[in-house]
Amino acid sequence: MAEELGKPTQKGFSEKDQGQEMIHSSTSVRTVETLLRVAPMGLCVAALVVMLKNSQINDFGSLSYSDLGAFKYLVYANAICAAYSLLSAFYTAVPRPSTLSRSWTMFFFDQVLTYLTLAAGAVSSEILYLAYNGDENVTWSRECNVFNTFCSKATTSVGITFGAVACYILLSLISSYRLFSSYEAPIPFLANKGTEIAVFPR
């Protein structure tokens, strides 16, 4: 009897193993998420630098990114993206208990950054399309035939920006999963009194 009491039960081992597996899984997810937040920072900085240095002077005149509002918006969006990516990477890397307010904050800002960079890339892509193909209806000539170096650098910057967008789409999925898997969706409560409870932790 004494020997049996001295031996750990199989259930105790199982609970300990499960706890260790949960900690290991949480650490792995946090590491992946941190890397995903560092990646767009590098991409946004690269896109920012390429566009900032994008100008061309030839016999037909001069052209710079600052002459086009869409490209200036792309620069601002990438600067904001890089700053947020750095801050959120530090925030994610440090272990801390998950709360409703923190989950909502990360979800909200991830969504904002996704749409911000996506809009910048989309608007800049439209300008590049017109620069490469022109538009006869508004007598817009094919500027890239004249400023080909400028267009090449702008295309590179826009392409890198869409790489950052892809990272933020993944981050938005992660933050939304964390939020809506940990907390229930809004449900009606005391419907006869017209009262609702916003959220309940599971």
Disulfide bonds with the S-S distance in Angstrom:
Cys44-Cys81 2.24
Cys144-Cys151 1.92
